[in-house]
Amino acid sequence: MANGRTRDLDGMLVALVGGSGFFGRHLAQELLSRGARLRVCSRHPERAFRLKPLGGLGQTQFVAADVTRPETVAKALVGVDAVVNLVGAFAGNLDAVQGAGIGRVAQAAKDAGARAFVHVSALGADADSDVAYARTKAEGEAAVLAAFSTATVVRPSILFGEDDNFLNMFGALMAKLPVVPVFGAQARLQPVNVDDAAEAVANALANPGLHGGKIYELAGPEVVTMGELNRRIAKAADRAPVLLELPDGVCAAFAALTGWLPGAPMSMDQWKLLKAGNFATGTLPGIDALGVVPRPLGLFLDRWMTRYRKFGRFGVKAKTAA
């Protein structure tokens, strides 16, 4: 993260479309630290109000916009220098939210005179996939590049951070349950630190001449299986639950039978995505090509999982000098 040392975005007005979520919050901090002015565009802009103290007076704006209503997006992008699209979903009208409809966001940015556009897609985007999420992600990339040919597309892996809903979900389960089921234990993941991904996006905005028109894979430095990840989280949290690695057939049946229920832990499409894995293909430039050296999960895990230990930080034994 820039932490104020680099001011290469000084004065640039950047619109974050869908900027009130997890990645949006971290990206906003990166951009503000590099001098950008922000316009956070969201259906629920109030969810991003926590960003106000991160910038100076007048450095951050909040605007209501909905990508399924193009007229609201066009109004929100008036006068911007750059746009980052972060909108995505697993359910609903995916074509409008992250598929062909995102091309209208890119067109609105072009019409507004934006010099740079970064589209946040996802690893696994595949126009031939039978999973709607993966298919519409690929269609969204194509629509963006058709409307804004110098846009940069980034495909992040699973994003992890201290305040994520990924590591913390597993840590919380292990703190409560003696037995924790593990779905897709052999599935391979290559999670990337959310702040590293944010730095990569900011670097793309800072140099659209170099990065425009390209697709990048944003992944961390190590590939781990879902089973290994659960074991590492348990160790970091100083917990010893029984990690029940479920066979693929059981996982598929569970997703098929319960995935349609409100609040279900996993739908059938999510199971298919998990089984396929989430790691860089190596056929496209990676995060290093955007000037970022990704940091491994192990650098943070012990510290972040302290909250899930039996006595929290008071359960950590102090190291004694030899």
C-alpha positions as CSV (number, residue, x, y, z in Angstrom):
1,M,0.0,0.0,0.0
2,A,1.2,3.5,-0.8
3,N,0.7,4.9,2.7
4,G,1.1,8.5,1.3
5,R,4.6,8.0,-0.1
6,T,3.4,8.0,-3.7
7,R,1.2,10.8,-5.0
8,D,0.9,9.6,-8.6
9,L,-2.9,10.0,-8.5
10,D,-2.9,13.5,-7.0
11,G,-6.1,15.3,-7.8
12,M,-7.5,12.6,-10.1
13,L,-11.2,12.1,-9.6
14,V,-11.9,8.3,-9.5
15,A,-15.3,6.8,-9.4
16,L,-15.7,3.5,-7.6
17,V,-18.8,1.9,-9.0
18,G,-19.9,-0.7,-6.4
19,G,-17.3,0.8,-4.1
20,S,-19.1,0.1,-0.7
21,G,-18.0,-3.5,-0.4
22,F,-14.9,-5.2,1.1
23,F,-12.6,-4.6,-1.9
24,G,-14.0,-1.1,-2.4
25,R,-13.1,-0.1,1.1
26,H,-9.5,-1.2,0.8
27,L,-9.1,0.2,-2.7
28,A,-10.5,3.5,-1.5
29,Q,-7.8,3.7,1.2
30,E,-5.1,3.0,-1.3
31,L,-6.4,5.6,-3.8
32,L,-6.9,8.3,-1.1
33,S,-3.3,7.7,0.2
34,R,-2.0,8.4,-3.3
35,G,-3.9,11.7,-3.6
36,A,-6.9,10.7,-5.6
37,R,-10.4,12.2,-5.1
38,L,-13.1,9.6,-4.8
39,R,-16.7,9.4,-5.8
40,V,-18.1,6.2,-4.3
41,C,-21.1,5.0,-6.4
42,S,-23.4,2.4,-4.9
43,R,-27.0,1.4,-4.5
44,H,-26.4,1.9,-0.8
45,P,-23.7,4.7,-0.5
46,E,-24.3,5.0,3.2
47,R,-22.5,1.7,3.6
48,A,-19.3,3.4,2.6
49,F,-19.6,6.3,5.0
50,R,-16.8,4.8,7.1
51,L,-14.4,6.0,4.4
52,K,-15.0,9.6,5.3
53,P,-12.2,9.9,7.9
54,L,-9.6,8.4,5.5
55,G,-9.5,11.4,3.3
56,G,-9.2,15.1,3.6
57,L,-12.1,17.5,3.7
58,G,-14.0,17.2,0.4
59,Q,-11.8,14.4,-0.9
60,T,-14.6,11.7,-0.9
61,Q,-18.1,11.9,-2.3
62,F,-20.9,9.4,-2.1
63,V,-23.5,9.0,-4.9
64,A,-26.4,6.7,-5.3
65,A,-26.2,4.7,-8.5
66,D,-27.5,1.3,-9.8
67,V,-25.8,-0.5,-12.7
68,T,-29.2,-1.9,-13.7
69,R,-30.4,1.7,-14.2
70,P,-27.9,3.2,-16.7
71,E,-29.2,6.7,-16.3
72,T,-28.1,6.8,-12.7
73,V,-24.6,5.6,-13.6
74,A,-24.3,8.2,-16.4
75,K,-25.1,11.0,-13.9
76,A,-22.7,9.6,-11.3
77,L,-19.8,9.6,-13.8
78,V,-20.0,13.2,-14.9
79,G,-16.6,14.9,-14.8
80,V,-14.6,11.8,-13.6
81,D,-11.0,11.2,-14.7
82,A,-11.1,7.4,-14.1
83,V,-13.5,4.7,-13.2
84,V,-13.2,1.3,-11.4
85,N,-16.0,-1.1,-11.7
86,L,-16.3,-3.5,-8.7
87,V,-19.9,-4.6,-9.1
88,G,-20.5,-8.4,-8.9
89,A,-23.0,-10.9,-7.6
90,F,-23.7,-14.6,-7.4
91,A,-27.4,-14.4,-7.8
92,G,-30.1,-12.3,-9.5
93,N,-29.9,-10.8,-13.0
94,L,-26.3,-11.5,-13.5
95,D,-26.3,-10.4,-17.1
96,A,-27.3,-6.9,-16.0
97,V,-25.2,-6.8,-12.9
98,Q,-21.9,-8.2,-14.2
99,G,-22.4,-9.4,-17.7
100,A,-23.4,-7.4,-20.8
101,G,-24.9,-4.7,-18.6
102,I,-21.4,-3.7,-17.4
103,G,-20.6,-2.6,-20.9
104,R,-23.1,0.3,-20.4
105,V,-21.0,1.4,-17.4
106,A,-17.9,1.4,-19.6
107,Q,-19.7,3.3,-22.3
108,A,-20.9,5.9,-19.7
109,A,-17.3,6.3,-18.6
110,K,-16.1,6.8,-22.1
111,D,-18.9,9.3,-22.8
112,A,-17.9,11.2,-19.6
113,G,-14.4,11.6,-20.9
114,A,-12.7,9.2,-18.4
115,R,-9.0,8.6,-19.3
116,A,-8.8,5.2,-17.5
117,F,-11.2,2.4,-16.7
118,V,-10.4,-0.7,-14.6
119,H,-12.9,-3.6,-14.6
120,V,-12.6,-6.0,-11.7
121,S,-13.6,-9.4,-13.0
122,A,-12.6,-12.8,-11.4
123,L,-10.4,-15.7,-11.9
124,G,-12.3,-18.4,-13.6
125,A,-14.2,-16.1,-16.0
126,D,-15.2,-18.4,-18.8
127,A,-17.6,-17.6,-21.7
128,D,-18.2,-21.4,-22.2
129,S,-18.9,-22.2,-18.6
130,D,-22.2,-23.7,-17.5
131,V,-22.0,-21.7,-14.3
132,A,-23.8,-18.4,-14.8
133,Y,-21.4,-16.5,-12.5
134,A,-18.3,-17.5,-14.5
135,R,-20.0,-17.1,-17.9
136,T,-21.3,-13.6,-17.2
137,K,-18.0,-12.5,-15.8
138,A,-16.4,-13.3,-19.1
139,E,-19.3,-11.6,-21.0
140,G,-18.8,-8.5,-18.8
141,E,-15.1,-8.4,-19.8
142,A,-15.9,-8.5,-23.4
143,A,-18.6,-5.9,-23.1
144,V,-16.2,-3.5,-21.2
145,L,-13.4,-3.9,-23.8
146,A,-15.9,-3.4,-26.7
147,A,-17.1,-0.1,-25.2
148,F,-13.7,1.1,-23.7
149,S,-10.9,-0.5,-25.7
150,T,-8.2,0.8,-23.4
151,A,-9.8,-0.5,-20.2
152,T,-7.7,-2.7,-17.9
153,V,-9.3,-6.0,-16.8
154,V,-8.1,-7.6,-13.6
155,R,-9.1,-11.1,-12.5
156,P,-8.5,-11.4,-8.7
157,S,-8.4,-14.7,-6.9
158,I,-10.2,-15.0,-3.5
159,L,-9.3,-11.8,-1.6
160,F,-8.2,-12.1,2.0
161,G,-7.8,-9.5,4.7
162,E,-8.1,-8.9,8.4
163,D,-11.8,-7.8,7.9
164,D,-12.8,-10.3,5.2
165,N,-15.7,-12.8,5.2
166,F,-13.5,-15.6,4.1
167,L,-10.8,-16.4,6.8
168,N,-13.0,-15.0,9.5
169,M,-15.9,-17.3,8.6
170,F,-13.6,-20.3,9.1
171,G,-12.1,-18.9,12.3
172,A,-15.5,-18.2,13.8
173,L,-16.7,-21.7,13.0
174,M,-13.6,-23.3,14.6
175,A,-14.1,-21.2,17.7
176,K,-17.7,-22.5,18.1
177,L,-17.9,-26.1,16.7
178,P,-16.0,-29.2,17.7
179,V,-16.5,-30.6,14.2
180,V,-16.1,-28.5,11.1
181,P,-17.1,-29.9,7.7
182,V,-14.6,-29.1,4.9
183,F,-16.1,-28.9,1.4
184,G,-13.8,-29.5,-1.6
185,A,-10.8,-30.4,0.5
186,Q,-8.6,-31.0,-2.5
187,A,-9.7,-27.8,-4.4
188,R,-6.8,-25.6,-5.1
189,L,-6.9,-21.9,-4.2
190,Q,-4.4,-19.0,-4.6
191,P,-5.8,-16.3,-2.4
192,V,-4.4,-12.8,-2.7
193,N,-4.1,-10.1,-0.1
194,V,-6.8,-7.4,-0.6
195,D,-4.3,-4.6,-0.2
196,D,-2.0,-6.1,-2.7
197,A,-4.9,-6.3,-5.2
198,A,-5.8,-2.7,-4.4
199,E,-2.3,-1.5,-5.1
200,A,-2.4,-3.4,-8.5
201,V,-5.6,-1.6,-9.5
202,A,-4.2,1.8,-8.4
203,N,-1.0,1.1,-10.5
204,A,-3.2,0.3,-13.5
205,L,-5.1,3.7,-13.0
206,A,-1.8,5.5,-12.7
207,N,-0.5,4.2,-16.0
208,P,-3.3,3.5,-18.4
209,G,-1.0,3.9,-21.4
210,L,1.0,0.8,-20.3
211,H,-1.8,-1.3,-18.8
212,G,-4.8,-0.4,-20.9
213,G,-6.4,-3.0,-23.1
214,K,-4.8,-5.9,-21.1
215,I,-6.1,-8.6,-18.8
216,Y,-4.2,-9.5,-15.6
217,E,-4.6,-12.3,-13.1
218,L,-4.2,-11.2,-9.5
219,A,-3.2,-14.1,-7.3
220,G,-1.1,-14.6,-4.3
221,P,2.4,-16.3,-4.1
222,E,1.2,-19.8,-3.0
223,V,-1.4,-22.3,-4.0
224,V,-3.1,-24.2,-1.1
225,T,-5.8,-26.8,-1.0
226,M,-9.0,-26.1,0.9
227,G,-8.1,-28.8,3.4
228,E,-4.7,-27.3,4.0
229,L,-6.1,-23.8,4.4
230,N,-8.5,-25.1,7.1
231,R,-5.7,-26.8,9.0
232,R,-3.6,-23.6,8.9
233,I,-6.4,-21.5,10.2
234,A,-7.1,-24.0,13.0
235,K,-3.4,-23.9,14.0
236,A,-3.3,-20.1,13.9
237,A,-6.4,-19.9,16.1
238,D,-5.0,-22.5,18.5
239,R,-8.1,-24.6,18.0
240,A,-8.3,-28.4,17.4
241,P,-11.7,-29.1,15.8
242,V,-12.2,-32.3,13.9
243,L,-11.9,-31.2,10.3
244,L,-14.3,-33.5,8.4
245,E,-13.3,-33.6,4.8
246,L,-16.4,-34.4,2.9
247,P,-16.3,-36.5,-0.3
248,D,-17.2,-34.7,-3.5
249,G,-20.4,-36.7,-3.9
250,V,-21.6,-35.6,-0.5
251,C,-20.7,-31.9,-1.2
252,A,-22.5,-32.0,-4.5
253,A,-25.6,-33.6,-2.9
254,F,-25.6,-31.1,-0.1
255,A,-25.4,-28.1,-2.5
256,A,-28.1,-29.6,-4.7
257,L,-30.5,-30.3,-1.8
258,T,-29.9,-27.1,0.2
259,G,-28.4,-24.5,-2.1
260,W,-31.8,-23.1,-3.1
261,L,-32.6,-22.2,0.5
262,P,-32.2,-18.6,1.7
263,G,-28.9,-18.2,3.6
264,A,-27.6,-21.6,2.4
265,P,-23.9,-22.0,2.8
266,M,-23.3,-23.2,-0.7
267,S,-25.3,-23.3,-3.9
268,M,-24.7,-25.8,-6.7
269,D,-23.0,-23.1,-8.8
270,Q,-20.7,-22.2,-5.9
271,W,-19.8,-25.9,-5.5
272,K,-18.9,-26.2,-9.1
273,L,-16.7,-23.1,-8.9
274,L,-15.0,-24.4,-5.7
275,K,-14.3,-27.9,-7.2
276,A,-12.8,-26.3,-10.3
277,G,-10.4,-24.3,-8.0
278,N,-9.4,-20.7,-8.0
279,F,-5.8,-20.2,-9.1
280,A,-3.9,-18.3,-11.8
281,T,-3.6,-20.1,-15.2
282,G,-0.3,-18.5,-16.0
283,T,-1.4,-17.8,-19.5
284,L,-2.0,-14.1,-18.7
285,P,0.3,-11.5,-17.0
286,G,0.1,-11.7,-13.2
287,I,0.1,-9.2,-10.4
288,D,3.8,-8.7,-10.7
289,A,3.3,-7.2,-14.1
290,L,1.4,-4.5,-12.3
291,G,4.3,-3.8,-10.1
292,V,3.2,-5.6,-7.0
293,V,5.0,-8.3,-5.1
294,P,2.2,-10.3,-3.4
295,R,2.5,-11.2,0.3
296,P,1.8,-14.7,1.5
297,L,-1.1,-15.6,3.8
298,G,1.3,-16.9,6.4
299,L,2.6,-13.4,7.0
300,F,-0.7,-12.4,8.6
301,L,-2.6,-15.5,9.7
302,D,-1.2,-15.9,13.2
303,R,-1.9,-12.3,14.1
304,W,-5.4,-12.1,12.5
305,M,-6.6,-15.4,14.0
306,T,-5.7,-14.4,17.6
307,R,-9.3,-13.2,18.1
308,Y,-10.5,-16.8,17.7
309,R,-8.3,-18.3,20.4
310,K,-9.9,-19.4,23.6
311,F,-8.6,-16.4,25.5
312,G,-8.0,-14.1,22.6
313,R,-4.8,-12.1,22.7
314,F,-4.5,-13.0,26.4
315,G,-4.0,-16.6,25.3
316,V,-0.8,-15.8,23.5
317,K,2.3,-16.8,25.4
318,A,5.0,-14.1,25.5
319,K,8.4,-15.1,24.0
320,T,11.2,-15.2,26.6
321,A,14.8,-14.3,25.8
322,A,17.2,-17.2,25.4
